[in-house]
């Protein structure tokens, strides 16, 4: 929080101005979440043209990298920005690998076997995993509220997956493993990286970590695939550009600005829009179907995650 505004002898902003500032934050949070939720849809569409997770992730990062490099270089121009310490450099490398490379490749692999809606629901469990990791490694107690949230979330996932098994999807366990592993990797990144983000700032840290992840994805492609794997239809490249710009770069900075304007707790309220939007566009654009029991399970997952994410209202 910027404390300089408190000491400055200026009159408070008009209520209308304050409301407008907050309204923009709300709009950015909602738009950012919706754009992020389009990622599984575009990935599944690209898979329909014969590409794979390694190639598509590399294309996404190739088109994202110039933006993150520009932000990283722009950030260094600020006189108040101190150079990265050796400790922070190592942390950025490790967290860029874990949170943006490893979690992403696992998510993309999971989408080879699961529908976009189910994959997004499983991936959305990461806040509940944060609760468990914090209890185990940071000795943060699990409250009754947390326990109820965990029960709701995982009962919902069990309901969704049991109903999906009835459809005899032989690849369901493998896809579920990849998506849950992706959510776990991202949860570990959040738990470990919170202090680094506070030291570097969210925009600066994101630019550095995404640059690391982009380079790792490109190197992975060069090691595992021939250059001929890039001989893909123009539609795949259009989808890769969409993934990079509209489902990576733009929402990253939208959410960052929304956090500044309305705070993390209120931004988290919009997180539940993600799976709902993915399911909606999956039905609309991919002809994915969700049964009544899967819809009930999805509601349980969303309720649990919202419950564990939002801070309880404290009496004053």
VENKA-V285907 format. One line per field, one symbol per residue. phi: phi as a letter, one per 20 degrees, with the letter a starting at -180 (. if undefined). A space follows every 50 residues. Layout:
phi: ???
//
This chain:
phi: .fefffefecfffggffffffffffffffffffffgffgfffffffgfdn ecfffffffgfffeggfffffffffffffeeffffgffffffffffffed efffffffffffddfffffffffffgfffgffffffddlefefgffffff fgfffffgffffffffelefeggfffgfffffffffffgfffegfffffe nffffffffffgfffffffgffedcffffefcfgffffffffgfeeccff fgefffffgfecnfffffgegffgffffffffffddlfdcffffffffff fffffffeeefffefd
//
